[in-house]
Amino acid sequence: MKTPESVLKKQATQAKIAEAAKADAIAAKKQKQADKKEFMEKGAKYAAEYDEIEKTAIANRRAAKANGGFFVPAEPKVALVIRIRGTIGVSPKAKKVMQLFRLRQIHNATFVRVNEATVRMLRLIEPYVTYGYPSKSTIEKLIWKRGFGKLNKQRIPISENKVIEAGLGAHGIRCTADLVHEIVTVGDAFKQANNFLWPFKLSSPVGGFSKKTKLLHFMEGGEAGARGEEINSLVKRMM
């Protein structure tokens, strides 16, 4: 019995679709392997760069000590700001500043470029936030463990590099290593990278904040205001 022409056409179409799907799968696999190699090379390159910076700082400190002087490190370029108080009693000006920093909820955290303008703004909201200078390790852990990206105004978990590439590929940021490097070094695309990152939602710190000292400044034994590099230990308790 002769096979109907409609069946033959359907079989030919299905074969064509299957062949195209197979070709796409092979191309995607090759691209994935190439991307993996590129991302690993970038990670090794950035790691070497971070090591070189650290070695240079150690050498400078030793040289200054040997000459009887002091080594003054470069001013930090990025700060991590964490909101520790709610909305009760917040002045309109302070509320506006926290909105600009995207700190709309308690225990929200965002990165901020350190300059004269942002320092003045941080001093204005010191009673409601705590901030300091995060280490590379802290930035990495925040992005890996609590990182969410903004794609089409939606909060998407950064579970794979495709999410980063979709949001920041136009700026040359294609993987987690690129994103961490951009935040750590405050590169040319820092603003875009920081806006891509959804504000981090941290937990209450292990052991909690003291009710008696929470409202005091950090320098007075409290929790609010600038705490320098001590922000890293606080983030560790809030992860």
Disulfide bonds with the S-S distance in Angstrom:
none
